[in-house]
Amino acid sequence: MQRSIPFLLAAAIVATACDDNGATSPSGLPLVFTASLNPANEVPPVTNDESRGTGAAQITILVTRDAAGAITGGTADMYFQVSGFPGNLRVVGAHIHPGGAGTTGPALISTGLTAAVPFMTESGTGEFRVSGIPVDAANVQAIANNPAGWYFNVHSPLNPGGFARGQLTRIQ
């Protein structure tokens, strides 16, 4: 019995350290999504000078839950890269929107890029990263339930509605 006491004590300490019942603490693994960005996926498809490039996005959502496990919100880290677009590409928006393939929806989760705060590439190739974007509980739950019903796209002055888009796919 004396040999099992240290083991039981250690097990109790580990179990306590792993408890994630805090009302606002992140619990479990983050939700991770990807999107392959393509001008042909835009609605309507892009056919001008920005129709030749491609890109990719990765979105990681750190979910917060209450003591019952219900989603209470989260924060998103977004990363995207673009390549093969015309030089001096000016990205004036990059967002997550609700909408299945072939449909559009409003921008609900933004990277913060705007015409006043753009992301510039000299060669038409580059990457951008932003962290800690607040996401409300309803959007976290909706994306988790149906990632294909959401898309990520990037916008430019030439294509203000978006120049490359991809539906979200959950990878974790």
N, C-alpha and C positions, 0 to 999 in steps of 0.2 A: 504494500500500500504506500510506503514512504517513497518508493521509486516513482509512482504515478503522480504524486503531488506536484513535483516540478513540471511534469508534462501537462497536467490539467491547468496549472497556473499559467503556463505559457500559452496554452490554447485559449484560455479566457482573455488574456491580454491581446492576442491576435484578433479574436472575435470582436472585442471592444474597439480596437483600432480600425477594423474594417466596417464598422457600423456607419451607414450613410443615411440615417434617418433625420438628419438636420433639415429644417424647413427650406433652406435656400442653398444648401451645398450641392455641388454637382454629384450625380450618382450614376454609376455604371459607365460604360464606354461611351465616348462621343458618337454622334451620328455623322457619318462621312459619306459625301456624295461627290460624284464627278459628272462632268458634262463635256462632250466633244463639240466644240464650237465650229460652225460652218455657215457661210453666207447663204447657202441654198436652204437652210432651215428657217431663215427669217420669213415673216409673213408681211408682204410678199417677198419672195427670194430676191437677194441683192444681185443686180446685174451690171453695176457700174464698176469703176476702178477698184473698189474694195471687195470684189467678188472672188478674188484669187487666193486669199489667205485661209488659214485655219487656226484653230486654237484649242485650248483645253482649260477647264476650271475644276478646282477642288474646293468644296465647302465642308467645313467641319463645324458641327453645332455641339457645343457643350451644353447639355440639357440640365436644367434645375428641376427638382421634384419636391413635393411636399412629403410629409411623413407617411402618407398613404400610397406614395408612388406616382401620384398624378403630376403631369408636366405643368410647371408653373412659369416656364419661360426658358430662356437660354441666351447664349451669345454665339455669334458666328465668326469664324475665321475664314476669309475668302482669299483664294489665290487664283490668278489666271495668267495664261501666257498666250500670246498671239505671234504668228509668224507668216511670212510671205505676203504681207499686205504692202501697199505703196509706202515709200519712205515718208518720213515726217507725219506718221499716223498720229492723230490726236484723239484719244479716247476721252469722251466727255460724260460717260456714264457706264456703269456696269452694275447690274441688278439681278435679283431673283424675282420672277413674276409667277403668278398662278396662270396656268393654261397648258392644255395638252398640245401635242404636235399639231400644227396648222391653225392654232388659235392664239389670241393675244390676251394679255391681262395687264393690270397696272403694276408698276414697280413697287414691291412691298418691302424688300430688304435690299438696301443700297450699300455699295462700297464707299460712298461719299464722293466719288468723282463727279464733277460738274464742269460746265463750260468755264467757270471761274477757277476751278481746281482740277485741271485735266491731267491725264497720264500721257506723256509724249514718248514716241519712239522715233529715233532718227532714221532707222533702216526699215521700219515696218515690222520689226520683230522686237519683242520685249516681254517682261513679266511684271506683275503687280501683286502686292500682298497687303492685306489689312486684317486686323484682329480686333476682337471684342465688340462686335456690332450687336446691339441688343435685338433680340427676336422675341416677340410675344408668344404666349403659350399656344394660342390658336394656330398660328403659323407653324410653329415647331411641330405640333401634332398633325396638322394637315400635310406637311412635307413628309413626315415619317410614315403616315398612312398611305400616301400615294405620290412618291417622288416623280413619277412620269407625268403627273399633272402639274408640274412646275418646271420652269426653264430659267436658265441663266443666259443673259446676253450682254453684249458690249455695244456702245453707241458712239457715233462720231458726228461731226458737223455735216458731212456728206450724207450720212444715213442716220438721222436723229431717232428713228424708230428702232435702230439696231443694225449692225453690219455683220454680226456672227452670233449664232444661237445654238444652244443644245439643251435637250431635256435632261433633267436630273436622273441619275442612276445611283441607288444606294449601294455602297461597297462595304459599309460596316454599320 
